[in-house]
């Protein structure tokens, strides 16, 4: 038994045994039509005899691809973004792609460089809820295609998928109006968040559609700590209900209210957005808007797969949620 029998066959072994060049073997492996049919048959027979298995990494490099895509998110600690990642990863795997993740930790100033660098290492880019300014985003769109944008509408002709947070807030406002709430406090998210701007439009819609309803706006952030820290201001506002930017803010608020012995919903109703897994385990269970999070990731991959194939982008995909009524909302005090 020779040394070659103890090791895995290489492309050089195939070339020597078939009496052809390594380049010819490579062209056969990549399915190129410039190789004579007789040579193709000889090389394929040799590959079978030697049980040669090409290196996927080397093959991808020869084709100029990595079979990976990058997903850039502002905060991977947010279960909402985790769910989008899960949906995109599952869908991409079915097409033989892997997803690599970059977390910019809610720092808009690093997003442009992170997105461009990630794209250089991968075949394409999923840009999720970018916080960067319009000029930086335009530069990313110029340098990083093919890409898909999630939860930020742009005028450029690129694939786009977004949750309709304007509609989500209107669902919440209708629910609170039906419970008799007229003085409401909105705890807004990051000022650079496009989805926060959609929520604010929903707030404007609600005030127009429900005469006598006043919704005070306050920028707090997007984390559990943000909800916890704003509790005293919430109680001093005189509001009978709170609409939180997301479930994390709402749950942070609920936790602090519980510490203070404030009755929810007896004294104050609280509503979130996203329906993260923690929402149904909070005390009381959180009323929120269920966002089809995995669907956002799946739809984003479908758009990106089309872009990788050279297809022209179609219209933006808008996803709508549904109200999930639990125990944190009740009639106005």
Secondary structure, 3 states (H helix, E strand, C coil): CCHHHHCCCCHHHHHHHHCCCHHHHHHHHCCCCCCCHHHHHHHHHHHHHHCCCCCHHHHHHHHCCCCEEEEEECCCCCHHHHHHHHHHHHHHHHCCCEEEEEECCCCHHHHHHHHHHHHHHCCEEEEECCCCCHHHHHHHHHHCCCEEEECCCCCCCCEEEEECHHHHHHHHHHHHHHCCCCEEEEEECCCCCHHHHHHHHHHHHHHHHCCCCEEEEEECCCCHHHHHHCHHHHHHCCCCEEEECCHHHHHHHHHHHHHHCCCCCCCCEEECCECCHHHHHCCCCCEEEECCHHHHHHHHHHHHHHHHCCCCCCCCEEECCEEECCCCCCCCC
